[in-house]
Amino acid sequence: MSSNDLVQRRRKYIQRQIALDKSAVNVAFAGQRPEGSGPRNRHGMPQLPVGQHAVKNWPVLDLGDQPEIPLDRWQLEIGGLVDNPLTLSWDQFLALPQTEDVSDFHCVTTWSRFDNHWGGVRFAAIAELAVPKAEARFLLCTGYDVMPGSRMPYTVNLPLARALDLDVLLVHTWEGQPLPREHGGPCRMITPKLYAWKGAKWIRTIEFLAEDTLGFWEVRGYSNSAEPWFNDRYSSA
């Protein structure tokens, strides 16, 4: 594909995103009032979602595997239904447009940590680089971690429309320091408007898909939509 053709496809992708109706992503909650307490956050939601309690520390939760990935061996593979599949090295990842943001972190195990300072790359910038095809509507992200005693990696799925929220980041910095290994360093995804398991720790692949494919926790009974302000923790199926 010529560079000119790729530019034209990228422009068409951007126009599709501008026209996207994000209110139609999770129709199960359409018209329902978000539940929680405290002042309104920057998204207009109660700061503390229903069923959560605020903490000052950052508890560690994982599958029992905390992989150590040297930066010279780290890579992020981006593929599936895209016009420009690519694999980024650590240096290439850091060469992308960087951003800083402050957002809250809501864990399905009922705790929330407010006002985390992050540094990293917007997922939207990754998507624009890869140029998703028109039929790409979902993501499946895979981590470097695996369930102990198996070769089963951590996976998590997301609607593309939710992943394109501007506060969805691939972060390498937390509170001004490199992201700790136990929290997914050197790089993890964060999804501030969803429960935190929707952001893969130790992220290594992002695949764009036409159909939804359930991730590690979703096939084990967790909600597929993971909306904190609707107490949307577990599947009703």
C-alpha positions in Angstrom: 0.0 0.0 0.0 1.4 3.4 -0.9 1.9 6.1 1.7 -0.7 8.3 -0.2 -3.3 5.5 0.0 -2.6 5.0 3.7 -3.1 8.7 4.4 -6.4 8.7 2.6 -7.6 5.6 4.6 -6.5 7.3 7.8 -8.5 10.4 6.9 -11.6 8.2 6.3 -11.1 6.4 9.6 -10.9 9.8 11.5 -14.1 10.9 9.8 -15.8 7.7 10.9 -14.8 8.3 14.5 -16.1 11.9 14.4 -19.5 10.6 13.3 -19.6 7.8 15.8 -22.5 7.8 18.3 -20.9 6.6 21.5 -24.2 6.7 23.4 -25.2 3.6 21.5 -22.3 1.4 22.7 -23.9 0.0 25.9 -27.6 0.2 25.2 -28.4 -1.8 28.4 -27.8 1.3 30.5 -29.4 3.8 28.2 -31.6 6.2 30.2 -30.5 4.9 33.6 -29.1 7.3 36.2 -25.5 6.7 37.3 -25.2 5.6 40.9 -22.6 6.7 43.4 -21.7 9.4 45.9 -19.5 12.5 46.3 -19.0 15.5 44.0 -19.3 15.1 40.2 -16.1 14.1 38.4 -15.0 15.6 35.1 -17.3 13.2 33.2 -20.4 14.3 35.2 -20.5 11.1 37.2 -20.5 10.8 41.1 -16.9 10.6 42.1 -17.2 7.3 44.0 -19.2 4.7 42.0 -21.9 2.6 43.7 -20.5 -0.2 45.9 -16.9 1.3 46.0 -14.8 2.7 48.8 -11.9 5.1 48.4 -8.3 4.0 49.2 -5.0 5.9 49.4 -2.8 3.0 48.5 -2.8 1.0 45.3 -3.6 -2.6 45.9 -2.0 -5.2 43.7 -4.1 -7.8 41.9 -3.0 -10.2 39.2 -3.2 -13.8 38.0 -0.2 -14.7 40.2 2.3 -13.9 37.5 4.3 -10.6 37.4 6.4 -10.9 34.3 9.7 -8.9 34.1 10.1 -7.5 30.6 13.5 -5.8 29.8 12.9 -2.6 27.8 15.1 -3.8 25.0 12.9 -6.9 24.6 9.5 -5.2 25.1 7.3 -4.8 22.0 3.7 -4.0 21.3 2.1 -5.8 18.3 -0.9 -4.1 16.7 -2.9 -6.1 14.1 -6.2 -7.6 13.1 -8.5 -5.6 11.0 -6.2 -2.6 10.3 -4.6 -1.2 7.2 -1.3 -0.6 8.8 -0.3 -3.5 11.2 2.8 -2.7 13.1 5.0 -3.7 15.9 6.5 -1.0 18.2 9.7 -1.3 20.1 10.1 0.6 23.4 11.9 3.5 21.7 9.3 3.7 19.0 6.6 3.7 21.6 8.2 6.6 23.4 8.6 8.4 20.2 4.8 8.6 19.7 3.0 11.7 21.0 3.1 11.6 24.8 0.3 12.8 27.1 -0.2 13.4 30.8 -3.6 12.9 32.5 -5.2 12.7 35.9 -7.9 10.1 36.4 -9.5 7.7 38.9 -9.0 3.9 39.0 -11.9 1.7 39.9 -11.3 -2.0 40.8 -14.2 -4.5 40.6 -13.1 -5.7 44.1 -14.8 -2.6 45.5 -12.0 -0.1 45.9 -11.3 3.2 44.0 -8.1 5.3 44.0 -8.7 8.9 43.0 -6.5 11.4 41.1 -3.8 9.2 39.7 -1.2 11.1 37.6 -0.4 9.1 34.5 2.0 9.5 31.6 1.8 7.6 28.3 0.2 7.4 24.9 -3.5 7.7 24.1 -5.0 4.6 22.7 -6.6 6.8 20.1 -3.1 7.7 18.8 -2.3 4.0 18.5 -5.5 3.4 16.6 -4.9 6.3 14.2 -1.5 4.9 13.5 -2.9 1.4 12.7 -5.9 2.7 10.7 -8.7 0.3 11.7 -10.9 -1.0 8.8 -14.6 0.1 8.7 -15.6 -3.4 10.0 -13.4 -3.2 13.1 -15.6 -2.7 16.1 -13.9 -4.5 19.0 -10.5 -5.0 20.5 -8.8 -8.0 22.1 -5.8 -7.1 24.2 -3.3 -9.6 25.5 -0.7 -9.3 28.3 2.7 -10.8 28.8 1.3 -12.5 32.0 -0.1 -16.0 32.0 -2.1 -18.0 34.4 0.4 -20.0 36.6 0.6 -23.7 35.6 -0.6 -23.0 32.1 0.2 -21.1 28.9 -3.0 -19.1 29.1 -2.3 -15.4 28.7 -4.4 -12.6 30.2 -6.8 -11.2 27.6 -9.5 -8.5 27.8 -12.0 -7.3 25.3 -13.4 -3.8 24.7 -15.7 -2.1 22.2 -13.5 0.1 20.0 -15.7 3.1 20.7 -15.0 2.9 24.4 -11.3 2.4 23.9 -11.2 5.6 21.9 -12.2 7.7 24.9 -9.3 10.2 25.3 -8.6 9.1 28.9 -7.9 5.6 27.7 -4.1 5.5 27.8 -1.2 3.1 27.5 0.8 4.3 30.5 4.4 3.9 31.4 4.5 6.5 34.2 2.5 6.8 37.4 3.0 9.7 39.9 6.0 10.9 38.0 7.9 7.6 38.2 8.1 4.5 35.9 5.0 2.3 36.2 5.9 -0.3 38.9 6.2 -3.9 37.6 3.6 -5.2 40.0 1.1 -2.7 38.4 1.8 -3.8 34.9 5.1 -2.0 34.1 6.7 -1.2 31.9 3.3 -0.5 30.1 -0.4 -1.1 30.8 -3.7 0.1 29.5 -6.0 2.2 31.8 -9.8 2.5 31.3 -10.9 5.2 33.8 -14.6 5.0 32.9 -14.7 1.2 33.2 -13.6 -1.2 35.9 -9.9 -1.5 35.8 -9.7 -5.2 34.7 -10.6 -3.8 31.2 -7.1 -2.4 31.0 -4.5 -5.1 30.3 -1.4 -5.0 32.5 1.9 -5.8 30.8 0.2 -5.3 27.4 1.8 -6.9 24.4 -0.8 -7.2 21.6 -3.8 -5.3 20.5 -6.0 -7.0 17.9 -8.9 -5.2 16.1 -11.9 -7.4 15.4 -15.3 -7.3 13.7 -16.9 -9.5 16.4 -16.6 -9.4 20.2 -14.4 -12.1 21.7 -14.7 -12.5 25.5 -11.5 -12.1 27.5 -10.0 -14.0 30.5 -12.4 -12.7 33.2 -15.4 -12.3 30.9 -15.5 -16.0 30.2 -15.3 -16.6 33.9 -18.5 -14.7 34.7 -17.4 -11.1 34.9 -19.5 -8.5 33.1 -18.7 -7.8 29.5 -19.5 -4.1 29.8 -17.9 -3.4 33.2 -19.7 -0.1 34.0 -18.8 1.1 37.6 -21.7 3.5 38.0 -24.2 0.8 37.3 -22.7 -1.8 39.7 -22.0 -3.8 36.5 -19.6 -6.4 38.0 -20.8 -9.8 36.9 -22.6 -11.3 33.9 -26.3 -11.9 34.2 -26.2 -14.6 31.5 
